[in-house]
Amino acid sequence: MRIGIDFDNTLVCYDQLFWELARDIGVVDESVAHQKDAVRDHLRKQGLESVWTNLQGKAYGSRILEASPFPDVLGALTEFRRRGWEVCVISHKTRSPIAGENYDLHAAARRWLETYEIIDFTPPHSNHSSAFFEVTKSEKLQRIAGVGCDWFIDDLPELLTDSTFPQNVGRILFDPHQRNEKLPDDIRRLYSWRDAVSVLTAKA
């Protein structure tokens, strides 16, 4: 079995990092939840969209190694491999930030994967065929189909319900904060990586 997994907000949890970055420049305090979406919504309500854009560049670029894996994700990936399941990371990510410091976001993401020993890009063990960073959503969808995923796990309902999502790939919504909207019945929900094996092996 081959399992495709999104990168941002599926493997990587940015909640605490975004809150700390915003706190460091004085735009949030403890009244704002330590969650990425709460920080984003707070800044937008204050008319600080440009600040939010700059924070994204830092979080996904120069400060990414301060972001943690979601709880239990490393254990889940270890169990996948113990069972002989292949894992590949497929992400939609621009090459550089929209604003702020110029930074190679693809290289930053690969460093994060190496740091947490998810994928090794170092010769002679280089494994670039297990991680793909596409600059458009359509390219991401094409990649999911092209690498032959049996399942794909993503935090975005709009990707999983896209009309061009490959029909032969099972869909799993990662929703740790349980915010998902009504979805087609064939999309499975994953609320915690602790439950990943049971969700993947559950009978339809």
FIKOLZA-1660 file (N, C-alpha, C; in steps of 0.1 Angstrom, whole numbers, plus 5000, padded with zeros to 4 digits):
% residues 204
   i   px   py   pz ch aa at
   1 5009 4988 5000  A  M  N
   1 5000 5000 5000  A  M CA
   1 5009 5012 5000  A  M  C
   2 5005 5022 4992  A  R  N
   2 5013 5035 4992  A  R CA
   2 5004 5046 4997  A  R  C
   3 5009 5054 5007  A  I  N
   3 5001 5064 5013  A  I CA
   3 5008 5078 5010  A  I  C
   4 5000 5086 5004  A  G  N
   4 5005 5100 5002  A  G CA
   4 5000 5109 5014  A  G  C
   5 5009 5118 5018  A  I  N
   5 5006 5127 5029  A  I CA
   5 5009 5141 5026  A  I  C
   6 5000 5150 5028  A  D  N
   6 5003 5164 5027  A  D CA
   6 5014 5168 5037  A  D  C
   7 5020 5180 5035  A  F  N
   7 5031 5184 5045  A  F CA
   7 5025 5194 5055  A  F  C
   8 5023 5207 5050  A  D  N
   8 5019 5217 5060  A  D CA
   8 5005 5214 5066  A  D  C
   9 5005 5215 5079  A  N  N
   9 4993 5214 5087  A  N CA
   9 4987 5199 5087  A  N  C
  10 4995 5190 5082  A  T  N
  10 4991 5176 5082  A  T CA
  10 5002 5168 5089  A  T  C
  11 5015 5169 5084  A  L  N
  11 5026 5164 5092  A  L CA
  11 5031 5175 5102  A  L  C
  12 5032 5187 5097  A  V  N
  12 5038 5198 5105  A  V CA
  12 5027 5206 5112  A  V  C
  13 5029 5207 5125  A  C  N
  13 5019 5215 5133  A  C CA
  13 5026 5229 5136  A  C  C
  14 5020 5239 5131  A  Y  N
  14 5025 5253 5132  A  Y CA
  14 5018 5261 5143  A  Y  C
  15 5009 5255 5150  A  D  N
  15 5000 5263 5160  A  D CA
  15 5009 5271 5169  A  D  C
  16 5017 5265 5177  A  Q  N
  16 5025 5272 5187  A  Q CA
  16 5035 5282 5180  A  Q  C
  17 5041 5278 5169  A  L  N
  17 5051 5287 5163  A  L CA
  17 5044 5299 5158  A  L  C
  18 5033 5299 5151  A  F  N
  18 5026 5311 5147  A  F CA
  18 5023 5320 5158  A  F  C
  19 5018 5314 5169  A  W  N
  19 5014 5322 5181  A  W CA
  19 5027 5329 5186  A  W  C
  20 5038 5322 5187  A  E  N
  20 5050 5328 5193  A  E CA
  20 5055 5339 5183  A  E  C
  21 5055 5337 5170  A  L  N
  21 5060 5347 5161  A  L CA
  21 5051 5360 5162  A  L  C
  22 5038 5358 5163  A  A  N
  22 5029 5369 5165  A  A CA
  22 5031 5376 5178  A  A  C
  23 5033 5369 5189  A  R  N
  23 5035 5375 5202  A  R CA
  23 5048 5383 5202  A  R  C
  24 5058 5377 5195  A  D  N
  24 5072 5384 5195  A  D CA
  24 5071 5398 5189  A  D  C
  25 5062 5400 5180  A  I  N
  25 5060 5414 5174  A  I CA
  25 5049 5421 5180  A  I  C
  26 5043 5416 5191  A  G  N
  26 5033 5423 5198  A  G CA
  26 5019 5424 5192  A  G  C
  27 5015 5414 5184  A  V  N
  27 5002 5415 5178  A  V CA
  27 4992 5405 5183  A  V  C
  28 4996 5396 5193  A  V  N
  28 4987 5388 5200  A  V CA
  28 4991 5387 5214  A  V  C
  29 4982 5383 5223  A  D  N
  29 4985 5380 5237  A  D CA
  29 4977 5368 5241  A  D  C
  30 4977 5365 5254  A  E  N
  30 4971 5352 5258  A  E CA
  30 4956 5351 5255  A  E  C
  31 4950 5362 5252  A  S  N
  31 4935 5361 5248  A  S CA
  31 4933 5354 5235  A  S  C
  32 4944 5352 5227  A  V  N
  32 4943 5345 5214  A  V CA
  32 4948 5331 5216  A  V  C
  33 4940 5322 5211  A  A  N
  33 4943 5307 5213  A  A CA
  33 4956 5304 5206  A  A  C
  34 4964 5295 5211  A  H  N
  34 4977 5291 5205  A  H CA
  34 4974 5281 5194  A  H  C
  35 4968 5287 5183  A  Q  N
  35 4964 5279 5171  A  Q CA
  35 4967 5288 5159  A  Q  C
  36 4972 5282 5149  A  K  N
  36 4975 5290 5137  A  K CA
  36 4962 5297 5132  A  K  C
  37 4951 5290 5131  A  D  N
  37 4939 5297 5125  A  D CA
  37 4934 5308 5134  A  D  C
  38 4936 5306 5147  A  A  N
  38 4931 5317 5156  A  A CA
  38 4940 5329 5155  A  A  C
  39 4953 5327 5153  A  V  N
  39 4962 5339 5150  A  V CA
  39 4958 5346 5137  A  V  C
  40 4956 5338 5127  A  R  N
  40 4952 5343 5114  A  R CA
  40 4940 5351 5114  A  R  C
  41 4929 5345 5121  A  D  N
  41 4916 5352 5122  A  D CA
  41 4917 5365 5130  A  D  C
  42 4925 5365 5140  A  H  N
  42 4927 5377 5149  A  H CA
  42 4934 5388 5141  A  H  C
  43 4944 5385 5133  A  L  N
  43 4951 5395 5126  A  L CA
  43 4942 5401 5115  A  L  C
  44 4935 5392 5108  A  R  N
  44 4926 5397 5098  A  R CA
  44 4915 5406 5103  A  R  C
  45 4910 5403 5115  A  K  N
  45 4900 5412 5121  A  K CA
  45 4906 5425 5124  A  K  C
  46 4919 5426 5127  A  Q  N
  46 4926 5438 5130  A  Q CA
  46 4931 5445 5118  A  Q  C
  47 4928 5440 5106  A  G  N
  47 4932 5446 5093  A  G CA
  47 4947 5444 5091  A  G  C
  48 4953 5433 5096  A  L  N
  48 4967 5431 5096  A  L CA
  48 4971 5419 5086  A  L  C
  49 4964 5419 5075  A  E  N
  49 4967 5408 5065  A  E CA
  49 4982 5408 5061  A  E  C
  50 4988 5419 5059  A  S  N
  50 5002 5420 5055  A  S CA
  50 5011 5414 5066  A  S  C
  51 5007 5416 5079  A  V  N
  51 5015 5410 5090  A  V CA
  51 5014 5395 5089  A  V  C
  52 5002 5390 5087  A  W  N
  52 4999 5375 5086  A  W CA
  52 5008 5369 5074  A  W  C
  53 5008 5376 5063  A  T  N
  53 5016 5371 5051  A  T CA
  53 5031 5370 5055  A  T  C
  54 5036 5380 5062  A  N  N
  54 5050 5380 5066  A  N CA
  54 5053 5369 5076  A  N  C
  55 5043 5366 5085  A  L  N
  55 5045 5355 5095  A  L CA
  55 5046 5342 5088  A  L  C
  56 5038 5340 5077  A  Q  N
  56 5038 5328 5070  A  Q CA
  56 5052 5325 5063  A  Q  C
  57 5058 5336 5058  A  G  N
  57 5071 5334 5052  A  G CA
  57 5081 5330 5062  A  G  C
  58 5080 5335 5074  A  K  N
  58 5090 5331 5085  A  K CA
  58 5087 5316 5090  A  K  C
  59 5074 5313 5092  A  A  N
  59 5071 5300 5097  A  A CA
  59 5074 5289 5087  A  A  C
  60 5072 5291 5075  A  Y  N
  60 5074 5281 5065  A  Y CA
  60 5089 5281 5059  A  Y  C
  61 5096 5292 5063  A  G  N
  61 5110 5293 5058  A  G CA
  61 5120 5293 5069  A  G  C
  62 5125 5304 5073  A  S  N
  62 5137 5305 5082  A  S CA
  62 5134 5299 5096  A  S  C
  63 5121 5298 5101  A  R  N
  63 5118 5293 5114  A  R CA
  63 5112 5280 5114  A  R  C
  64 5111 5273 5103  A  I  N
  64 5103 5261 5102  A  I CA
  64 5108 5250 5111  A  I  C
  65 5121 5249 5115  A  L  N
  65 5125 5239 5123  A  L CA
  65 5120 5240 5138  A  L  C
  66 5114 5251 5141  A  E  N
  66 5108 5253 5154  A  E CA
  66 5094 5248 5154  A  E  C
  67 5089 5244 5143  A  A  N
  67 5075 5238 5142  A  A CA
  67 5077 5223 5145  A  A  C
  68 5067 5217 5152  A  S  N
  68 5068 5203 5157  A  S CA
  68 5059 5194 5148  A  S  C
  69 5063 5182 5147  A  P  N
  69 5053 5172 5141  A  P CA
  69 5041 5171 5149  A  P  C
  70 5029 5169 5143  A  F  N
  70 5017 5166 5151  A  F CA
  70 5019 5155 5160  A  F  C
  71 5013 5155 5172  A  P  N
  71 5014 5144 5181  A  P CA
  71 5012 5130 5175  A  P  C
  72 5020 5121 5178  A  D  N
  72 5019 5107 5173  A  D CA
  72 5022 5105 5158  A  D  C
  73 5025 5115 5151  A  V  N
  73 5028 5113 5137  A  V CA
  73 5040 5105 5134  A  V  C
  74 5050 5107 5142  A  L  N
  74 5063 5099 5140  A  L CA
  74 5060 5084 5143  A  L  C
  75 5053 5081 5153  A  G  N
  75 5050 5068 5156  A  G CA
  75 5041 5061 5146  A  G  C
  76 5032 5069 5140  A  A  N
  76 5023 5063 5129  A  A CA
  76 5031 5060 5117  A  A  C
  77 5041 5069 5113  A  L  N
  77 5049 5066 5102  A  L CA
  77 5058 5054 5104  A  L  C
  78 5063 5052 5116  A  T  N
  78 5071 5041 5119  A  T CA
  78 5063 5028 5118  A  T  C
  79 5050 5028 5122  A  E  N
  79 5042 5017 5121  A  E CA
  79 5038 5014 5106  A  E  C
  80 5036 5024 5099  A  F  N
  80 5033 5022 5084  A  F CA
  80 5045 5014 5078  A  F  C
  81 5057 5019 5081  A  R  N
  81 5068 5012 5074  A  R CA
  81 5070 4998 5080  A  R  C
  82 5067 4996 5092  A  R  N
  82 5068 4982 5098  A  R CA
  82 5059 4973 5091  A  R  C
  83 5048 4978 5086  A  R  N
  83 5038 4970 5079  A  R CA
  83 5041 4969 5064  A  R  C
  84 5052 4976 5060  A  G  N
  84 5056 4975 5046  A  G CA
  84 5048 4985 5037  A  G  C
  85 5042 4995 5043  A  W  N
  85 5035 5005 5036  A  W CA
  85 5045 5016 5031  A  W  C
  86 5044 5020 5019  A  E  N
  86 5052 5031 5014  A  E CA
  86 5046 5044 5018  A  E  C
  87 5054 5054 5020  A  V  N
  87 5050 5067 5024  A  V CA
  87 5056 5078 5015  A  V  C
  88 5048 5087 5009  A  C  N
  88 5054 5098 5002  A  C CA
  88 5047 5111 5006  A  C  C
  89 5055 5122 5006  A  V  N
  89 5049 5135 5009  A  V CA
  89 5047 5143 4997  A  V  C
  90 5035 5148 4995  A  I  N
  90 5031 5156 4983  A  I CA
  90 5025 5169 4988  A  I  C
  91 5031 5180 4985  A  S  N
  91 5027 5193 4990  A  S CA
  91 5025 5203 4979  A  S  C
  92 5016 5212 4981  A  H  N
  92 5014 5224 4973  A  H CA
  92 5020 5236 4980  A  H  C
  93 5032 5241 4975  A  K  N
  93 5039 5251 4982  A  K CA
  93 5047 5259 4972  A  K  C
  94 5046 5273 4974  A  T  N
  94 5053 5281 4965  A  T CA
  94 5068 5280 4968  A  T  C
  95 5076 5283 4958  A  R  N
  95 5091 5282 4960  A  R CA
  95 5096 5292 4970  A  R  C
  96 5091 5304 4970  A  S  N
  96 5095 5315 4979  A  S CA
  96 5083 5322 4985  A  S  C
  97 5085 5329 4997  A  P  N
  97 5074 5336 5003  A  P CA
  97 5068 5347 4994  A  P  C
  98 5056 5350 4996  A  I  N
  98 5049 5361 4988  A  I CA
  98 5055 5374 4993  A  I  C
  99 5058 5375 5005  A  A  N
  99 5064 5388 5011  A  A CA
  99 5074 5385 5021  A  A  C
 100 5082 5394 5024  A  G  N
 100 5093 5393 5034  A  G CA
 100 5106 5387 5029  A  G  C
 101 5113 5381 5038  A  E  N
 101 5126 5376 5034  A  E CA
 101 5126 5365 5023  A  E  C
 102 5134 5366 5013  A  N  N
 102 5135 5356 5003  A  N CA
 102 5141 5343 5008  A  N  C
 103 5133 5332 5007  A  Y  N
 103 5138 5320 5013  A  Y CA
 103 5133 5308 5004  A  Y  C
 104 5141 5298 5003  A  D  N
 104 5136 5286 4995  A  D CA
 104 5127 5277 5004  A  D  C
 105 5114 5278 5002  A  L  N
 105 5105 5271 5011  A  L CA
 105 5106 5256 5008  A  L  C
 106 5109 5252 4996  A  H  N
 106 5110 5238 4993  A  H CA
 106 5122 5232 5001  A  H  C
 107 5133 5239 5000  A  A  N
 107 5145 5234 5008  A  A CA
 107 5143 5234 5023  A  A  C
 108 5135 5244 5028  A  A  N
 108 5132 5244 5042  A  A CA
 108 5124 5232 5046  A  A  C
 109 5114 5229 5038  A  A  N
 109 5106 5217 5041  A  A CA
 109 5114 5204 5041  A  A  C
 110 5123 5203 5031  A  R  N
 110 5131 5191 5031  A  R CA
 110 5140 5190 5043  A  R  C
 111 5145 5202 5048  A  R  N
 111 5153 5202 5060  A  R CA
 111 5145 5197 5072  A  R  C
 112 5132 5201 5073  A  W  N
 112 5123 5197 5083  A  W CA
 112 5121 5182 5083  A  W  C
 113 5119 5176 5071  A  L  N
 113 5117 5162 5069  A  L CA
 113 5130 5154 5074  A  L  C
 114 5141 5160 5070  A  E  N
 114 5154 5153 5075  A  E CA
 114 5156 5154 5090  A  E  C
 115 5153 5166 5095  A  T  N
 115 5155 5168 5110  A  T CA
 115 5147 5158 5118  A  T  C
 116 5135 5155 5114  A  Y  N
 116 5127 5146 5121  A  Y CA
 116 5127 5132 5115  A  Y  C
 117 5138 5130 5107  A  E  N
 117 5141 5116 5102  A  E CA
 117 5129 5109 5095  A  E  C
 118 5121 5118 5088  A  I  N
 118 5110 5112 5080  A  I CA
 118 5115 5108 5067  A  I  C
 119 5123 5116 5060  A  I  N
 119 5129 5113 5047  A  I CA
 119 5143 5117 5047  A  I  C
 120 5152 5109 5042  A  D  N
 120 5166 5112 5041  A  D CA
 120 5170 5117 5027  A  D  C
 121 5174 5129 5026  A  F  N
 121 5178 5135 5013  A  F CA
 121 5194 5135 5011  A  F  C
 122 5201 5129 5021  A  T  N
 122 5216 5130 5020  A  T CA
 122 5221 5118 5012  A  T  C
 123 5230 5121 5002  A  P  N
 123 5236 5110 4995  A  P CA
 123 5245 5101 5004  A  P  C
 124 5246 5088 5002  A  P  N
 124 5240 5081 4991  A  P CA
 124 5226 5076 4993  A  P  C
 125 5219 5080 5004  A  H  N
 125 5206 5076 5007  A  H CA
 125 5195 5085 5002  A  H  C
 126 5199 5094 4993  A  S  N
 126 5189 5104 4988  A  S CA
 126 5176 5097 4984  A  S  C
 127 5165 5103 4988  A  N  N
 127 5152 5097 4985  A  N CA
 127 5142 5108 4981  A  N  C
 128 5146 5115 4970  A  H  N
 128 5138 5126 4965  A  H CA
 128 5125 5121 4960  A  H  C
 129 5125 5108 4956  A  S  N
 129 5112 5103 4950  A  S CA
 129 5101 5101 4960  A  S  C
 130 5104 5104 4973  A  S  N
 130 5094 5102 4984  A  S CA
 130 5089 5116 4989  A  S  C
 131 5093 5127 4983  A  A  N
 131 5088 5140 4987  A  A CA
 131 5087 5149 4975  A  A  C
 132 5076 5155 4973  A  F  N
 132 5073 5163 4961  A  F CA
 132 5067 5176 4966  A  F  C
 133 5072 5187 4961  A  F  N
 133 5067 5200 4965  A  F CA
 133 5063 5207 4952  A  F  C
 134 5050 5208 4949  A  E  N
 134 5045 5214 4937  A  E CA
 134 5040 5228 4939  A  E  C
 135 5042 5236 4929  A  V  N
 135 5039 5251 4930  A  V CA
 135 5024 5254 4928  A  V  C
 136 5017 5245 4922  A  T  N
 136 5002 5247 4920  A  T CA
 136 4994 5235 4925  A  T  C
 137 4982 5238 4928  A  K  N
 137 4973 5227 4933  A  K CA
 137 4971 5217 4922  A  K  C
 138 4969 5221 4910  A  S  N
 138 4967 5212 4899  A  S CA
 138 4979 5202 4897  A  S  C
 139 4991 5208 4899  A  E  N
 139 5003 5199 4898  A  E CA
 139 5003 5189 4910  A  E  C
 140 4999 5194 4922  A  K  N
 140 4998 5184 4933  A  K CA
 140 4989 5173 4930  A  K  C
 141 4977 5176 4925  A  L  N
 141 4967 5166 4921  A  L CA
 141 4973 5156 4911  A  L  C
 142 4980 5162 4901  A  Q  N
 142 4986 5153 4891  A  Q CA
 142 4996 5144 4897  A  Q  C
 143 5004 5149 4907  A  R  N
 143 5014 5141 4913  A  R CA
 143 5008 5130 4921  A  R  C
 144 4997 5133 4929  A  I  N
 144 4990 5122 4936  A  I CA
 144 4986 5111 4927  A  I  C
 145 4981 5114 4916  A  A  N
 145 4977 5104 4906  A  A CA
 145 4990 5097 4900  A  A  C
 146 5000 5104 4897  A  G  N
 146 5012 5099 4890  A  G CA
 146 5020 5090 4899  A  G  C
 147 5021 5092 4912  A  V  N
 147 5029 5083 4920  A  V CA
 147 5022 5070 4925  A  V  C
 148 5009 5069 4921  A  G  N
 148 5002 5057 4924  A  G CA
 148 4997 5055 4939  A  G  C
 149 4993 5066 4945  A  C  N
 149 4988 5065 4959  A  C CA
 149 4976 5057 4960  A  C  C
 150 4975 5049 4970  A  D  N
 150 4963 5042 4974  A  D CA
 150 4954 5050 4982  A  D  C
 151 4960 5058 4991  A  W  N
 151 4953 5068 5000  A  W CA
 151 4961 5081 5000  A  W  C
 152 4953 5092 5002  A  F  N
 152 4960 5105 5004  A  F CA
 152 4953 5111 5016  A  F  C
 153 4962 5117 5025  A  I  N
 153 4958 5123 5037  A  I CA
 153 4961 5138 5036  A  I  C
 154 4951 5147 5038  A  D  N
 154 4952 5161 5036  A  D CA
 154 4943 5168 5046  A  D  C
 155 4947 5180 5050  A  D  N
 155 4939 5188 5059  A  D CA
 155 4929 5197 5052  A  D  C
 156 4929 5198 5039  A  L  N
 156 4921 5207 5032  A  L CA
 156 4909 5199 5025  A  L  C
 157 4897 5201 5029  A  P  N
 157 4885 5195 5023  A  P CA
 157 4884 5199 5008  A  P  C
 158 4888 5211 5005  A  E  N
 158 4887 5216 4991  A  E CA
 158 4896 5208 4981  A  E  C
 159 4907 5203 4986  A  L  N
 159 4916 5195 4978  A  L CA
 159 4910 5181 4976  A  L  C
 160 4905 5175 4987  A  L  N
 160 4900 5162 4986  A  L CA
 160 4887 5161 4978  A  L  C
 161 4879 5172 4977  A  T  N
 161 4867 5172 4970  A  T CA
 161 4868 5179 4956  A  T  C
 162 4880 5182 4952  A  D  N
 162 4883 5188 4939  A  D CA
 162 4878 5178 4928  A  D  C
 163 4872 5184 4918  A  S  N
 163 4867 5175 4907  A  S CA
 163 4878 5167 4900  A  S  C
 164 4890 5172 4901  A  T  N
 164 4901 5165 4894  A  T CA
 164 4909 5155 4903  A  T  C
 165 4904 5154 4916  A  F  N
 165 4911 5145 4925  A  F CA
 165 4910 5131 4919  A  F  C
 166 4921 5123 4918  A  P  N
 166 4921 5110 4912  A  P CA
 166 4911 5101 4918  A  P  C
 167 4902 5095 4910  A  Q  N
 167 4890 5087 4915  A  Q CA
 167 4895 5074 4922  A  Q  C
 168 4906 5069 4918  A  N  N
 168 4911 5056 4923  A  N CA
 168 4919 5057 4936  A  N  C
 169 4920 5069 4942  A  V  N
 169 4927 5072 4954  A  V CA
 169 4918 5074 4966  A  V  C
 170 4919 5067 4977  A  G  N
 170 4911 5069 4988  A  G CA
 170 4915 5082 4995  A  G  C
 171 4905 5089 5001  A  R  N
 171 4906 5102 5006  A  R CA
 171 4904 5102 5021  A  R  C
 172 4914 5108 5028  A  I  N
 172 4913 5110 5043  A  I CA
 172 4915 5124 5047  A  I  C
 173 4906 5130 5054  A  L  N
 173 4907 5144 5059  A  L CA
 173 4913 5144 5073  A  L  C
 174 4925 5150 5074  A  F  N
 174 4931 5152 5087  A  F CA
 174 4925 5164 5094  A  F  C
 175 4918 5163 5105  A  D  N
 175 4911 5173 5111  A  D CA
 175 4912 5173 5126  A  D  C
 176 4924 5177 5131  A  P  N
 176 4927 5176 5145  A  P CA
 176 4918 5184 5154  A  P  C
 177 4913 5195 5149  A  H  N
 177 4905 5204 5156  A  H CA
 177 4890 5202 5154  A  H  C
 178 4887 5191 5146  A  Q  N
 178 4873 5187 5144  A  Q CA
 178 4865 5199 5139  A  Q  C
 179 4869 5205 5128  A  R  N
 179 4862 5216 5122  A  R CA
 179 4856 5212 5109  A  R  C
 180 4857 5200 5105  A  N  N
 180 4853 5196 5091  A  N CA
 180 4838 5199 5089  A  N  C
 181 4835 5203 5077  A  E  N
 181 4822 5205 5072  A  E CA
 181 4816 5191 5067  A  E  C
 182 4804 5191 5062  A  K  N
 182 4798 5179 5057  A  K CA
 182 4806 5176 5044  A  K  C
 183 4810 5163 5044  A  L  N
 183 4818 5158 5033  A  L CA
 183 4811 5146 5027  A  L  C
 184 4815 5142 5015  A  P  N
 184 4811 5129 5009  A  P CA
 184 4814 5118 5018  A  P  C
 185 4805 5108 5018  A  D  N
 185 4806 5097 5028  A  D CA
 185 4819 5089 5026  A  D  C
 186 4825 5089 5014  A  D  N
 186 4836 5081 5012  A  D CA
 186 4849 5088 5016  A  D  C
 187 4849 5100 5021  A  I  N
 187 4860 5106 5027  A  I CA
 187 4861 5103 5042  A  I  C
 188 4872 5096 5046  A  R  N
 188 4873 5092 5060  A  R CA
 188 4879 5104 5068  A  R  C
 189 4876 5104 5081  A  R  N
 189 4882 5115 5090  A  R CA
 189 4893 5109 5098  A  R  C
 190 4903 5117 5100  A  L  N
 190 4914 5113 5109  A  L CA
 190 4916 5125 5119  A  L  C
 191 4912 5123 5131  A  Y  N
 191 4913 5133 5141  A  Y CA
 191 4926 5133 5149  A  Y  C
 192 4933 5122 5149  A  S  N
 192 4946 5120 5156  A  S CA
 192 4954 5110 5149  A  S  C
 193 4967 5113 5148  A  W  N
 193 4976 5103 5141  A  W CA
 193 4977 5090 5149  A  W  C
 194 4973 5090 5161  A  R  N
 194 4972 5078 5169  A  R CA
 194 4963 5068 5163  A  R  C
 195 4953 5073 5156  A  D  N
 195 4943 5064 5150  A  D CA
 195 4945 5061 5135  A  D  C
 196 4957 5065 5130  A  A  N
 196 4959 5064 5115  A  A CA
 196 4958 5050 5110  A  A  C
 197 4964 5040 5116  A  V  N
 197 4963 5027 5111  A  V CA
 197 4949 5021 5111  A  V  C
 198 4941 5024 5122  A  S  N
 198 4928 5019 5122  A  S CA
 198 4919 5026 5111  A  S  C
 199 4921 5039 5109  A  V  N
 199 4914 5046 5098  A  V CA
 199 4917 5040 5084  A  V  C
 200 4930 5037 5082  A  L  N
 200 4934 5032 5069  A  L CA
 200 4930 5018 5067  A  L  C
 201 4928 5010 5077  A  T  N
 201 4924 4996 5075  A  T CA
 201 4910 4993 5078  A  T  C
 202 4902 5004 5081  A  A  N
 202 4888 5002 5084  A  A CA
 202 4881 4997 5071  A  A  C
 203 4871 4989 5073  A  K  N
 203 4863 4984 5061  A  K CA
 203 4854 4995 5057  A  K  C
 204 4852 4996 5044  A  A  N
 204 4843 5007 5039  A  A CA
 204 4828 5004 5043  A  A  C
% end
